[in-house]
Amino acid sequence: MLLTIATNAVSGGKNADEADWIQNWVIPRFERAQRAKGRRVRVEYAPSGVDDEQYKTKLALDLKAHAGPDIMALDGIWVGEFAQAGYIEPLRPVVGADFERWEGWRQISRQVRRPATFENELYGIPAGTDARVLFYNKVLFRKAGLPEDWQPRDWREILDAARRLKRLDGVVPLQLNAGTAMGEATTMQGLLPLLAGAGGSVESGGKWAGATPELRAVLGFYQDVYGKGAGLGDPRLQQEAKGRDKSFQMFADGRVGILAEGDYFWRDVIAPKTGTSPMKRRDNDVGYALFPARARGKGLGGREFVSVSGGGVHVLNPHTRHPDLAFELLCALHSPAALRARLGDTAQITERDDVNKAVLARDPMLKFAADKALPVTTYRPGLAAYPEVSIALQEATAQVVSGRSPEQAAAAYSAQLKEVLGGSDDIAG
C-alpha cells in the first residue's frame, strides 16, 4: 500500500525543517510500525517549496480531479474555502465515527481546533498555533515611571502608558501595524485583536462586519495613536516597504516602547542567539501582556482579554484509497513523540497541551501565550473572501493614519466590502 504526504516544504529550501522531519523521522517510524503489524506500507513525501498561492492552486486542481496526496497541509484560512468547494470533507464521512477515539483530541482544546473546523465539523488536525500579545520594553517602562509587570485592563491604560513613554526622547511609544505596506500583519497583529477587544469579529454567522460600532471603535483607537497631535506612533513607518522589519530592529535597539505582535517576535526575531534582531538581554528587558478588551468585560464573548491565533491544518484527501491507514498516519504526525522530535531543543507552541506542558516550561513567554492567550483567542474566518476583506481593512487603517476620521474610513471600508462580496446581503452594519 502506498500513502503520500504533501506540505509546502522542501529539504534545503522553504520550511526545510518540516520536510526533513517528515522524511527522516515520521515516515521511517511509521513504516516500521506498520511492518510490525504485518503490513507492507510505503509512504512518499511530496515536497513543494513554492509560493503559498501556487501550492494552494495545485492542491485545489488535484482535489477537483479526485487526485492528489492522501494527506496534505493547508493554511487554516483555506479550510472553509476548500470545504465549500467540495474539495475536502469532514473526517467523519471519510474515516467514520472511530476518528473520535484518537487519544490526541483530549489534548487539543476546542479553541485550538477552530482552524480545522468548518460549520461545526472537523476536517483535520490543527498543526501548531500561536498567539498575539503586547510586548513592551521594561527598561523604557522604568524610565517612564511605568510598572515592569504591566498588564493594561482596557484600551485607555494602553494609551496612558504610551503617553508616558512619549516623554522619552527618540522613542516611538506604540507600534501598531497599520496600512497596506504591512500587509496581513496589519490585520492579524493589530486590527483583529482590537476588534475582538471591542466585542466584534470580522465575520459571524455568514455575515461580514461592515461599518459596525465595533469597527469604528477600532479605527478610533488608531486615530488615538496616529491622529493629528497624538504622536503615539510613527505614521511614516507604516508606509515603508520594510517598515515592519524596521520596527523590529527599533524595538531591539530600545527605541519602541510597546509593540503588538505574535509570539513569533519573541522566538524568531529578538531571540538572543538566533533572532533576526537579537536582544542579548531579552529575557530581562522584554515584558509581555495580553490585549485587553476596550473596557472590562466588553471583549468578544464578554472577555476581559483577547488574542488572535493562526496555524495550519493537516487534512485527508476524501478520495484516498486507504482512509483508515491515512488517518493512522495523520495521527502519527501529531503524536507527542513526533512533535517533540520536530521541535528538538527549540520551544514553540504546538496544538497539544501535553507537549506544550513539557516543552514550554523552559520559556516563560511561550508558556504565558499558551496558558493565558490561547484560552481567549480567536481565528480568522476560513473563507475565500477573507484575503480581499483583509486588504480592505488594511486600507481603512491607512486612511485613518493619513488623517481621515474613523467614520469616513469605516464608510469607505463598507463600500469596498460590497464590491468584494458583490452586494450587501452578506454585510452586517
C-alpha positions in Angstrom: 0.0 0.0 0.0 1.2 3.5 -0.8 0.4 6.7 1.0 1.5 10.3 0.1 2.0 13.3 2.3 2.2 16.8 0.8 3.3 20.0 2.5 4.7 23.3 1.2 8.3 22.5 2.2 11.4 21.1 0.7 14.8 20.0 2.1 17.4 22.7 1.7 14.7 25.3 0.9 11.4 26.6 2.2 10.4 25.2 5.6 13.3 22.7 5.3 13.0 21.6 9.0 9.4 20.4 8.3 10.5 18.5 5.1 13.4 16.9 6.9 11.3 15.9 9.9 8.7 14.2 7.7 11.1 12.4 5.5 13.7 11.4 8.1 11.6 10.9 11.3 7.9 10.5 10.7 7.9 8.2 7.6 10.6 5.7 8.7 9.0 5.2 12.0 5.5 4.8 10.6 6.7 2.3 8.0 8.5 0.3 10.8 5.4 0.3 12.9 3.3 -1.0 10.1 5.8 -3.8 9.3 5.5 -4.8 13.0 1.7 -5.2 12.4 2.4 -7.3 9.3 1.5 -4.6 6.8 3.6 -3.6 3.8 3.2 0.2 3.7 5.2 2.7 1.8 4.9 6.4 2.4 6.2 9.0 0.0 6.7 12.7 0.7 5.7 15.2 -2.0 7.7 18.4 -1.4 6.8 21.8 -2.9 8.7 24.8 -1.5 6.8 27.3 -3.7 4.7 30.4 -3.2 1.7 29.6 -0.9 -0.8 30.5 -3.6 0.9 28.2 -6.1 0.8 25.4 -3.6 -2.8 26.1 -2.8 -3.8 26.2 -6.5 -2.1 22.9 -7.2 -3.9 21.2 -4.3 -7.2 22.6 -5.4 -6.7 21.3 -9.0 -5.7 17.9 -7.8 -8.6 17.6 -5.5 -11.0 18.8 -8.1 -9.8 16.0 -10.3 -10.2 13.4 -7.5 -6.4 13.1 -7.3 -3.6 14.4 -5.1 -1.9 13.3 -1.9 -3.6 11.2 0.8 -2.6 13.8 3.5 -2.0 17.5 2.8 -1.1 20.6 4.8 -3.5 23.6 4.4 -3.3 27.0 5.9 -6.2 27.3 8.4 -7.8 30.1 6.4 -8.2 27.8 3.4 -10.2 25.1 5.2 -13.6 26.7 4.8 -12.9 27.7 1.2 -11.9 24.1 0.3 -14.9 22.7 2.2 -17.3 25.0 0.4 -15.8 24.0 -3.0 -16.3 20.3 -2.1 -12.5 19.6 -2.3 -12.4 18.2 1.2 -14.8 16.5 3.5 -15.2 16.2 7.3 -13.3 13.4 9.0 -16.4 11.6 9.9 -17.6 10.6 6.4 -14.0 9.9 5.3 -12.9 7.8 8.2 -16.1 7.0 10.1 -17.0 7.8 13.7 -13.9 6.0 15.0 -11.9 9.1 14.4 -13.2 10.5 17.7 -11.3 7.7 19.6 -7.9 9.2 18.8 -6.3 10.0 22.2 -4.9 13.3 20.8 -8.3 15.0 20.8 -8.2 15.2 24.6 -5.0 17.3 24.3 -6.3 19.7 21.7 -8.6 22.4 23.1 -11.7 23.5 21.3 -10.2 26.9 20.7 -7.1 25.4 19.0 -9.3 23.0 16.9 -11.1 26.0 15.3 -8.9 26.3 12.2 -9.6 22.6 11.5 -13.4 23.2 11.9 -15.9 24.5 9.5 -19.7 24.6 10.2 -19.1 22.6 13.3 -17.4 19.7 11.5 -13.8 18.7 12.0 -11.9 18.4 8.7 -8.5 17.6 10.0 -6.0 18.0 12.9 -4.6 21.5 13.6 -0.8 21.8 13.1 0.5 24.1 15.6 -0.7 27.6 16.6 0.4 30.9 18.0 -1.0 34.0 19.8 -0.9 37.8 19.7 0.2 39.8 22.7 1.6 43.2 23.6 5.4 43.3 24.0 7.0 46.1 26.0 10.5 47.3 26.9 10.9 47.1 30.6 13.9 49.5 30.5 11.9 52.2 28.9 9.0 51.5 31.2 11.3 52.1 34.2 12.5 55.4 32.7 8.9 56.5 32.1 7.8 55.5 35.7 5.6 52.6 34.5 5.4 49.2 36.2 7.6 46.4 34.9 4.7 43.9 35.5 2.4 45.9 33.3 -1.0 44.4 32.2 -3.4 47.0 30.8 -7.0 46.4 31.7 -8.6 48.4 28.9 -7.6 50.5 25.9 -7.3 53.6 28.0 -4.5 52.1 30.0 -2.6 51.3 26.8 -2.9 54.9 25.7 -2.0 56.2 29.1 1.2 54.1 29.1 2.0 55.3 25.5 1.6 58.9 26.6 4.1 58.4 29.4 6.6 56.8 27.0 6.1 59.8 24.7 8.1 61.9 27.2 11.3 59.9 26.4 13.5 61.3 23.7 13.8 59.3 20.5 11.2 56.7 21.5 8.2 55.6 19.5 5.7 54.9 22.3 3.5 52.3 20.5 4.0 50.3 17.3 0.6 49.2 16.0 0.8 47.9 12.4 -1.3 50.0 10.0 -1.8 50.3 6.3 -1.2 48.1 3.3 2.6 48.1 3.3 2.5 45.9 6.4 0.1 43.6 4.6 -1.6 40.9 6.7 0.5 41.9 9.7 -1.8 45.0 9.9 -4.9 42.8 10.1 -3.5 40.0 12.2 -1.3 41.8 14.7 -3.4 44.8 15.4 -6.8 45.3 13.9 -8.3 41.8 14.6 -7.1 41.7 18.3 -8.6 45.2 18.8 -11.8 44.2 17.0 -12.2 41.2 19.4 -11.4 43.6 22.2 -14.3 45.8 21.1 -16.6 42.8 21.1 -16.7 42.3 17.4 -15.5 39.9 14.7 -14.8 40.3 11.0 -17.3 37.6 10.1 -20.0 35.8 12.1 -23.0 33.7 11.2 -22.4 34.1 7.4 -22.3 37.9 7.7 -19.2 40.1 7.2 -18.9 43.0 9.6 -19.2 46.4 7.7 -19.1 49.8 9.4 -20.2 48.4 12.7 -19.8 50.3 16.0 -17.0 47.8 16.9 -15.0 48.6 13.8 -15.5 52.3 14.3 -14.2 51.9 17.8 -11.1 50.1 16.5 -10.4 52.8 13.9 -10.9 55.4 16.7 -8.1 53.7 18.6 -5.9 54.0 15.5 -6.8 57.7 15.5 -5.7 58.0 19.1 -2.4 56.5 18.2 -1.7 58.1 14.8 -4.1 61.1 14.6 -3.0 64.7 14.3 -1.3 65.7 17.5 -1.4 62.2 19.1 2.2 61.3 18.4 2.0 57.9 19.9 3.0 56.0 16.8 5.2 56.7 13.8 2.9 57.1 10.7 5.8 57.1 8.3 7.0 53.7 9.5 3.6 52.2 8.4 4.2 53.3 4.8 7.7 51.9 4.3 8.1 48.6 2.4 10.3 47.2 5.2 8.5 49.1 7.9 7.7 46.0 10.0 11.3 44.8 9.9 12.5 48.3 10.8 10.1 48.4 13.8 11.5 45.1 15.0 15.1 46.5 14.9 13.9 49.7 16.6 12.4 47.6 19.4 15.6 45.6 19.8 17.5 48.9 19.9 15.3 50.3 22.7 13.5 52.8 20.5 10.0 51.4 20.7 8.1 51.1 23.9 5.1 48.8 23.1 4.8 46.6 20.1 1.8 44.5 19.2 2.9 41.1 17.7 2.7 37.4 17.7 4.9 35.1 19.7 7.0 34.7 16.6 8.5 38.0 17.5 9.8 36.5 20.8 11.2 33.2 19.4 12.4 34.2 16.0 13.0 38.0 15.9 14.5 39.0 19.2 15.9 35.6 20.3 19.3 36.4 21.9 21.3 33.9 19.8 19.3 33.1 16.7 17.0 36.1 16.2 17.0 38.4 13.1 17.1 41.4 15.5 18.6 39.7 18.6 18.3 41.2 22.1 21.0 39.8 24.4 19.0 40.7 27.5 15.6 39.8 26.0 14.6 37.6 29.0 15.3 40.5 31.4 14.3 43.5 29.4 11.2 42.4 27.5 7.8 42.1 29.1 4.5 40.8 27.6 0.9 41.4 28.3 -2.5 40.3 27.0 -4.5 42.5 24.7 -7.3 43.9 26.9 -10.8 44.5 26.0 -11.9 48.0 25.1 -13.5 48.2 28.5 -13.5 45.5 31.2 -15.7 42.6 30.2 -16.6 44.2 26.8 -14.5 41.9 24.6 -15.8 39.2 22.3 -18.0 36.8 24.3 -17.7 39.1 27.4 -14.0 38.5 27.7 -11.7 40.8 29.6 -8.7 39.9 27.5 -8.4 38.7 23.9 -5.9 37.3 21.3 -5.8 36.2 17.7 -4.1 33.0 16.5 -3.2 31.3 13.3 -2.0 27.9 12.3 -2.1 25.1 9.7 -4.2 22.0 9.4 -3.4 18.5 8.1 -6.4 17.1 6.2 -7.2 13.9 4.4 -8.0 13.6 0.8 -11.6 12.5 0.6 -10.7 10.2 -2.3 -7.9 8.4 -0.6 -7.9 4.7 -1.3 -6.8 3.8 2.3 -8.8 6.1 4.6 -8.2 4.2 7.8 -4.4 3.9 7.2 -4.2 7.5 6.1 -5.9 8.6 9.3 -3.4 6.5 11.3 -0.6 8.3 9.5 -2.3 11.6 10.2 -2.4 10.8 13.9 1.2 9.8 13.8 2.1 13.2 12.5 0.5 14.7 15.7 1.8 12.2 18.3 3.7 13.6 21.3 6.9 11.9 20.2 6.6 13.3 16.6 6.0 16.8 17.8 8.9 16.7 20.3 11.2 15.3 17.6 10.3 18.2 15.3 11.0 20.8 18.0 14.3 19.3 19.2 15.8 21.9 21.5 13.6 24.7 20.5 10.4 25.9 22.2 7.3 26.6 20.2 3.5 26.3 20.9 2.1 23.1 19.5 -1.5 22.0 19.1 -1.2 19.6 22.1 -1.5 20.6 25.7 0.6 17.7 26.9 3.5 18.6 24.6 3.2 22.3 25.5 3.5 21.4 29.2 6.7 19.6 28.5 8.5 21.9 26.0 7.3 25.3 27.1 8.3 25.0 30.8 11.7 26.5 30.0 10.3 29.5 28.1 8.0 31.7 30.3 6.8 33.9 27.5 5.6 31.0 25.3 4.1 29.3 28.4 2.3 32.6 29.1 1.0 32.7 25.5 -0.2 29.1 25.6 -1.7 29.3 29.1 -3.2 32.8 29.0 -3.7 33.9 25.4 -4.9 30.7 23.7 -7.9 30.3 26.0 -9.2 33.7 24.9 -8.1 33.6 21.3 -10.0 33.9 18.1 -9.1 32.9 14.5 -9.5 34.4 11.1 -12.5 33.1 9.0 -11.5 30.3 6.7 -13.5 31.7 3.7 -12.5 32.6 0.2 -13.3 36.3 0.5 -11.1 36.8 3.6 -7.9 37.9 1.8 -9.7 40.7 0.0 -11.6 41.7 3.1 -8.3 41.9 4.9 -6.9 44.2 2.3 -9.9 46.5 2.7 -9.4 46.5 6.5 -5.7 47.5 6.0 -6.8 50.3 3.7 -9.2 51.6 6.3 -6.4 51.9 8.9 -4.3 53.6 6.3 -7.0 56.2 5.8 -7.0 57.0 9.5 -3.2 57.2 9.6 -3.4 59.7 6.7 -5.9 61.9 8.5 -9.4 60.7 7.7 -11.9 60.3 10.5 -12.8 56.8 11.8 -16.4 57.3 10.5 -15.1 58.2 7.0 -12.7 55.2 6.9 -15.4 52.8 8.2 -17.8 54.0 5.5 -15.2 53.6 2.8 -14.4 50.1 4.1 -18.1 49.2 4.0 -18.4 50.4 0.4 -15.3 48.4 -0.6 -16.7 45.3 1.2 -19.8 45.5 -1.0 -17.5 45.4 -4.1 -15.6 42.4 -2.7 -18.7 40.5 -1.9 -20.7 41.6 -4.9 -23.6 43.0 -2.9 -24.8 43.9 0.6 -26.8 40.8 1.6 -23.8 39.3 3.4 -22.8 42.5 5.3 -23.8 43.4 8.8 -23.7 47.0 10.0 
